[in-house]
Amino acid sequence: MFSRLTGYGKMERMSMRGAVNVSYFDMMKHIKREELSGLYLLYGSESFMVSDTLQKLTGSALSEEEIEFNLSQFDMKDTPVELAIEEAYTFPFMGSKRVVILKEAYFFTGMKVTAKAEHDLKKLEAYIQNPAPETVFIAVVPSEKLDERKKITKLFKKHGRVMEGKPFEEKELFSWLDEKAKEQNVTIDREAKGQLLMLTASNLMLISSELRKMAIYTGEGNTITKEVVDELVARSLEQNIFSLVDGVVKQNLDGAWRIFDDLLKQKEEPIKILSLLARQFRILYQVKQLSEQGYSQKQMASQLKLHPYAVKLAAGQAQRFEDRHLLTILDQLAETDFKIKTGQLDKKLAVELFLAKQKQPAY
């Protein structure tokens, strides 16, 4: 292939209209307009958003036939960045665009990484300021945060589009669900959305997979309902624990017993079930305490490292308890755990006794 890499300073400067930090939704609109820029940096805790954006950027820039010739991916732990830059300055073959992806671009962060490759970041700085017009250059950073002090980070923020993949607010989450359903040529009603989010713990990757399955089952042009969600979406262990706790919260002990029996039939260990129960009740207590201190659900989610929607559900459960009741339950769980581990009680019987104590409020 013919390369025009004759000196970084001699390249034609690409017009970077709209070189800004953008949200996931803004990025999707940008891609749909097919007005691709030359520089993108993707990072954040929500890995699905990052991978989804990467896939859509690549699909917008290249046809399926062009991908084989004009898509290059480089792992920055193994390959010097200057090789990726040389590829970026190479003319596309049989197409109008080339896509170059820097995977594991850890040098935009403060992470200490053991890597085989050494990088000439001065050449990356030069490329960011003078990118190849025909190349879509995408850096994927494996971190929740960028190191804002680094020159390459500052330059990318100035000249490129930077997207942080972070958990949606509830309203954004519902809008995203509508968009994903629309992509599958179906709709999803509000009750079904809430149930799906609860059953999947708001895991975007899992939600996307389950939506595709339900769309096939429902058929084009139809609506996914709560009944469809209940029928097709499998419950995770964590979701069963949430439902078990919900049974205790709402004094539906028969339902709680059924869930416990189902978990035992699935070969789940009683000691693990007990540990997850303790974790969930601890979250309820923490959410209740933070709420009383005036924290918003968004602030609580950040403080507790939970998804905002999970905090909302926990807040709804926590409202049904007084502080001392939650503390009593946590004490009971700790005592049950101690008796199991010291051989005083059979593990299955111990969990059953704990559930039996929840028939009446313990305060």
C-alpha positions in Angstrom: 0.0 0.0 0.0 1.2 3.5 -0.7 1.9 5.5 2.4 2.1 9.3 2.4 3.9 9.4 5.8 6.6 12.0 4.8 6.6 14.0 8.0 3.9 14.7 10.6 4.0 18.4 10.3 3.4 18.3 6.5 0.0 16.6 6.6 -3.1 18.5 5.7 -4.9 19.6 8.9 -8.4 18.1 9.1 -11.3 20.4 10.0 -12.6 19.3 13.4 -16.0 21.0 13.6 -17.5 20.1 16.9 -14.4 18.9 18.7 -16.2 18.4 22.0 -17.0 16.0 24.9 -20.3 14.2 23.9 -22.8 12.0 25.6 -23.7 8.5 24.3 -27.0 9.8 22.9 -25.2 12.7 21.2 -22.7 10.3 19.7 -25.5 8.1 18.3 -27.0 11.2 16.6 -23.6 12.2 15.3 -23.1 8.8 13.8 -26.6 8.7 12.2 -25.8 11.9 10.5 -22.8 10.2 8.9 -20.6 13.3 9.5 -17.7 11.4 11.0 -14.8 13.3 12.5 -11.2 12.1 12.5 -10.5 11.6 16.2 -12.5 9.8 18.8 -11.7 8.7 22.4 -14.0 6.3 24.2 -13.8 5.5 27.9 -15.9 4.9 31.0 -17.4 2.3 33.3 -20.2 1.3 31.0 -18.3 -1.0 28.7 -21.4 -1.7 26.6 -21.7 1.9 25.6 -18.0 1.9 24.6 -18.2 -1.3 22.5 -21.6 -0.3 20.9 -20.2 3.1 19.9 -17.0 1.6 18.5 -19.1 -0.9 16.5 -21.3 1.8 15.1 -18.4 4.2 14.3 -16.7 1.4 12.3 -19.9 0.4 10.6 -20.6 4.0 9.6 -17.1 4.5 8.2 -16.7 1.2 6.4 -18.9 -1.2 4.4 -18.6 -4.9 5.1 -16.4 -5.3 2.0 -14.1 -2.4 3.1 -13.5 -3.8 6.6 -11.1 -6.5 5.5 -8.8 -3.9 3.8 -9.3 -0.7 5.8 -9.8 -1.6 9.4 -6.7 -1.9 11.6 -6.7 -2.6 15.4 -3.6 -2.3 17.6 -3.3 -3.4 21.2 -1.3 -0.7 23.0 0.0 -3.2 25.5 1.8 -5.1 22.7 2.3 -2.6 19.8 4.1 0.8 19.8 1.6 3.6 19.0 3.8 4.9 16.2 3.0 1.8 14.1 -0.7 2.7 14.5 0.0 6.3 13.5 1.9 5.1 10.4 -1.1 3.0 9.4 -3.4 6.0 10.0 -1.3 8.0 7.5 -1.7 5.2 4.8 -4.2 5.9 2.1 -7.4 3.7 2.2 -7.4 0.7 -0.2 -10.5 0.4 -2.4 -12.5 2.8 -0.2 -12.7 6.4 1.0 -12.0 5.8 4.7 -9.6 4.0 6.9 -10.4 3.1 10.5 -7.5 2.7 13.0 -8.4 1.6 16.5 -6.1 1.9 19.5 -7.2 -0.8 22.0 -6.2 -0.7 25.6 -4.9 2.9 25.3 -4.0 3.1 28.9 -1.6 6.0 28.4 -4.5 8.4 28.6 -4.9 7.5 32.2 -2.7 7.4 35.4 -2.8 3.5 35.3 0.5 1.7 36.0 0.5 -1.1 33.3 3.1 -3.7 32.6 3.3 -3.6 28.8 5.6 -5.1 26.2 5.5 -2.0 24.0 7.1 1.4 24.5 5.3 4.4 23.0 6.6 7.6 21.5 3.8 9.8 22.7 5.3 12.8 21.0 4.3 11.3 17.7 0.8 10.7 19.1 0.6 14.3 20.2 1.6 15.4 16.7 -1.0 13.2 15.1 -3.8 14.4 17.3 -3.0 18.0 16.1 -2.6 17.0 12.5 -4.7 13.9 11.7 -5.0 12.2 8.3 -8.2 13.4 6.6 -9.2 10.0 5.3 -8.7 8.2 8.7 -11.2 7.7 11.6 -8.8 7.3 14.5 -10.4 5.8 17.6 -8.7 5.4 21.0 -10.4 3.0 23.4 -9.3 3.6 27.0 -9.9 0.8 29.6 -10.7 3.1 32.5 -13.5 5.0 34.2 -11.3 8.2 34.3 -8.8 10.0 32.1 -5.7 11.7 33.4 -6.7 15.3 32.7 -3.1 16.5 33.4 -1.6 14.7 30.5 -0.9 16.6 27.3 -2.3 13.9 25.0 -5.6 14.0 27.0 -5.8 17.7 26.7 -5.0 17.7 23.0 -7.6 15.0 22.4 -10.3 16.9 24.3 -9.4 20.0 22.2 -9.2 18.3 18.7 -11.4 15.2 19.0 -14.7 13.9 20.2 -14.5 12.3 23.7 -17.3 10.1 25.0 -17.6 8.8 28.5 -19.6 5.6 28.9 -21.4 6.1 32.2 -24.6 4.7 33.7 -27.8 6.2 32.4 -30.2 8.2 34.5 -33.6 6.5 34.8 -35.1 8.7 32.1 -32.2 8.1 29.8 -32.4 4.3 30.4 -36.1 4.2 29.4 -35.3 6.3 26.3 -32.4 3.9 25.4 -34.8 0.9 25.8 -37.2 2.6 23.4 -34.4 3.1 20.8 -33.2 -0.5 21.2 -36.7 -1.8 20.8 -37.2 0.4 17.7 -34.0 -1.1 16.2 -35.7 -4.5 16.5 -38.9 -3.2 14.9 -41.0 -3.6 18.1 -42.1 -1.5 21.0 -41.9 -2.1 24.7 -44.5 -0.9 27.3 -43.5 0.9 30.5 -44.3 -1.9 32.8 -42.2 -4.3 30.7 -39.3 -1.9 30.9 -39.3 -1.7 34.7 -39.5 -5.5 34.9 -36.7 -6.0 32.4 -34.5 -3.6 34.2 -35.1 -5.3 37.5 -34.5 -8.8 36.1 -31.3 -7.8 34.4 -30.0 -5.5 37.1 -29.8 -2.8 34.4 -27.0 -4.6 32.6 -27.0 -3.0 29.2 -25.3 -5.9 27.4 -27.8 -8.4 28.9 -30.7 -6.1 28.2 -29.7 -5.8 24.5 -29.4 -9.6 24.2 -32.8 -10.2 25.9 -34.5 -7.5 23.8 -33.4 -9.3 20.6 -34.8 -12.6 21.9 -38.1 -11.0 22.9 -38.4 -9.2 19.6 -38.1 -12.4 17.7 -40.7 -14.0 20.0 -43.1 -11.1 19.8 -42.8 -10.4 16.1 -42.2 -7.2 14.1 -44.7 -4.4 14.8 -45.8 -5.9 18.1 -45.3 -4.8 21.7 -43.2 -6.5 24.4 -45.3 -6.7 27.6 -44.4 -7.6 31.2 -45.8 -11.0 30.6 -43.4 -11.6 27.8 -40.5 -10.4 30.0 -41.5 -12.7 32.8 -41.8 -15.6 30.4 -38.5 -15.2 28.5 -36.0 -13.4 30.7 -34.1 -15.7 33.1 -33.6 -14.5 36.7 -30.0 -14.3 37.9 -29.0 -15.4 41.4 -28.8 -11.7 42.4 -32.3 -11.0 41.1 -33.7 -14.0 42.9 -32.0 -12.6 46.1 -33.6 -9.2 45.4 -37.0 -10.9 45.0 -36.4 -12.9 48.2 -35.7 -9.7 50.1 -38.8 -8.1 48.5 -40.8 -11.0 49.9 -39.5 -10.2 53.4 -40.1 -6.5 52.8 -43.7 -7.0 51.8 -44.3 -9.8 54.3 -44.9 -12.2 51.4 -43.1 -15.0 53.2 -44.7 -17.8 51.1 -43.1 -16.2 48.1 -39.8 -15.9 49.8 -39.9 -19.6 50.8 -40.6 -20.6 47.2 -37.7 -18.6 45.9 -35.4 -20.1 48.5 -36.6 -23.6 47.6 -36.0 -22.8 43.9 -32.5 -21.7 44.6 -31.7 -24.9 46.5 -33.1 -26.9 43.5 -30.6 -24.9 41.3 -27.8 -26.2 43.6 -27.1 -22.8 45.1 -25.3 -23.0 48.4 -27.3 -21.7 51.5 -24.2 -20.0 52.8 -23.9 -18.0 49.5 -27.6 -17.2 49.6 -27.2 -15.9 53.2 -24.2 -13.8 52.2 -26.1 -12.2 49.3 -29.1 -11.6 51.6 -26.7 -9.8 54.0 -25.3 -7.7 51.2 -28.8 -6.7 50.0 -30.0 -5.7 53.5 -26.8 -3.8 54.1 -27.5 -1.8 50.9 -31.0 -1.1 52.1 -29.6 0.2 55.4 -26.9 2.3 53.6 -29.4 3.8 51.2 -31.8 4.6 54.0 -29.0 6.4 56.0 -27.8 8.4 53.0 -31.3 9.3 52.1 -31.9 10.7 55.6 -28.7 12.7 55.2 -30.1 14.4 52.1 -28.2 12.5 49.4 -29.8 12.3 46.0 -30.2 8.8 44.3 -27.5 9.8 41.9 -25.1 10.7 44.7 -26.0 7.5 46.5 -25.3 5.4 43.4 -21.8 7.1 43.1 -21.1 6.6 46.8 -22.2 2.9 46.9 -20.9 2.0 43.4 -24.3 0.9 42.3 -26.4 1.6 39.2 -28.9 4.5 39.8 -31.8 2.2 39.0 -30.7 -0.3 41.6 -30.5 2.5 44.1 -34.1 3.6 43.2 -35.4 0.0 43.8 -33.4 -0.3 47.1 -34.8 3.1 48.3 -38.3 1.8 47.6 -37.7 -1.3 49.8 -35.9 0.6 52.5 -38.8 2.9 53.1 -40.8 0.0 54.6 -38.3 -0.4 57.4 -37.3 1.6 60.4 -33.5 1.8 61.0 -33.6 -0.5 64.1 -35.5 -3.1 62.2 -32.8 -3.2 59.4 -30.1 -3.4 62.1 -31.9 -6.3 63.8 -32.1 -8.2 60.5 -28.4 -7.6 59.9 -27.6 -8.9 63.4 -29.8 -12.0 62.7 -27.9 -12.6 59.5 -24.5 -12.2 61.2 -25.6 -14.6 64.0 -26.9 -17.1 61.5 -23.6 -17.0 59.6 -21.7 -17.5 62.8 -23.8 -20.5 63.8 -23.3 -22.2 60.4 -19.6 -21.6 60.4 -19.1 -22.9 63.9 -21.2 -26.0 63.2 -24.1 -25.1 65.6 -26.7 -25.2 62.9 -27.2 -27.0 59.6 -26.8 -24.4 56.8 -30.2 -25.0 55.1 -32.0 -25.1 58.5 -30.2 -21.9 59.5 -31.5 -19.9 56.5 -35.0 -21.4 57.0 -35.0 -20.2 60.7 -33.9 -16.8 59.6 -36.8 -16.5 57.1 -39.2 -17.8 59.8 -38.2 -14.9 62.1 -39.3 -12.4 59.5 -43.0 -13.2 59.9 -43.4 -10.2 62.2 -41.4 -6.9 62.4 -38.7 -7.3 64.9 -38.9 -3.9 66.5 
